[in-house]
Amino acid sequence: MEIGSSTPSPGTLSSVGSAAVSGLQRAEARVADGTEQLAAGNLDPAVILDISTAQTGFAANAAVLKSTDDMSKRLLDMLA
């Protein structure tokens, strides 16, 4: 969407949602990898930090997804 435009560009909200879902999947994979390493006995602090960082990333992407959903609902309400 260009600055000053009154209508969003097609696909803008869906591309943000897609990016958020991809971020959720990447964070989930990082947590799974880290927990496997911990279960195998790797107590490296970097592994624990990566799990923590992935959890924060997951929460951030979930918030983006919720915001995208809220914006979509508001847009539909305005157009109805």
C-alpha positions in Angstrom: 0.0 0.0 0.0 1.4 3.4 -0.9 1.4 6.2 1.6 -1.8 8.1 1.2 -3.6 5.3 -0.5 -7.0 4.5 0.9 -7.1 0.9 -0.2 -4.6 -1.8 0.6 -2.6 -3.5 -2.1 -3.9 -7.0 -3.0 -2.3 -9.7 -0.9 -0.7 -7.4 1.6 -2.4 -8.9 4.7 -2.1 -12.4 3.4 1.6 -12.0 2.7 2.1 -10.7 6.3 0.1 -13.7 7.6 2.2 -16.1 5.4 5.4 -14.6 6.8 4.1 -15.0 10.3 3.2 -18.6 9.8 6.6 -19.3 8.3 8.2 -17.7 11.4 6.0 -19.9 13.6 7.2 -23.0 11.8 10.9 -22.0 11.9 10.6 -21.3 15.7 8.9 -24.6 16.3 11.7 -26.4 14.4 14.3 -24.6 16.4 12.7 -25.6 19.7 12.3 -29.2 18.5 16.0 -29.3 17.5 17.1 -27.8 20.8 15.0 -30.1 22.9 16.4 -33.1 21.1 19.9 -31.8 21.8 19.1 -31.4 25.5 17.5 -34.8 25.7 20.7 -36.2 24.2 22.7 -34.6 27.0 24.0 -31.5 25.3 23.8 -28.9 28.0 25.6 -26.2 26.0 24.3 -22.8 27.1 24.0 -21.9 23.4 21.4 -24.6 22.9 19.3 -23.3 25.9 19.6 -19.7 24.6 18.5 -20.8 21.1 15.4 -22.5 22.6 14.6 -19.4 24.6 15.1 -17.1 21.5 12.9 -19.4 19.4 10.1 -19.2 22.0 10.3 -15.4 21.9 10.2 -15.5 18.1 7.2 -17.8 18.2 5.3 -15.4 20.5 6.2 -12.5 18.3 5.0 -14.2 15.2 1.8 -15.3 16.9 1.2 -11.7 17.8 1.7 -10.6 14.2 -0.7 -13.3 13.1 -3.3 -12.1 15.6 -2.8 -8.5 14.5 -3.2 -9.5 10.8 -6.5 -11.3 11.7 -7.7 -8.2 13.6 -6.9 -5.9 10.7 -8.6 -8.2 8.3 -11.8 -8.2 10.4 -11.7 -4.3 10.7 -11.3 -4.0 6.9 -14.2 -6.3 6.3 -16.3 -4.3 8.8 -15.4 -1.1 7.0 -16.3 -2.5 3.6 -19.6 -4.1 4.8 
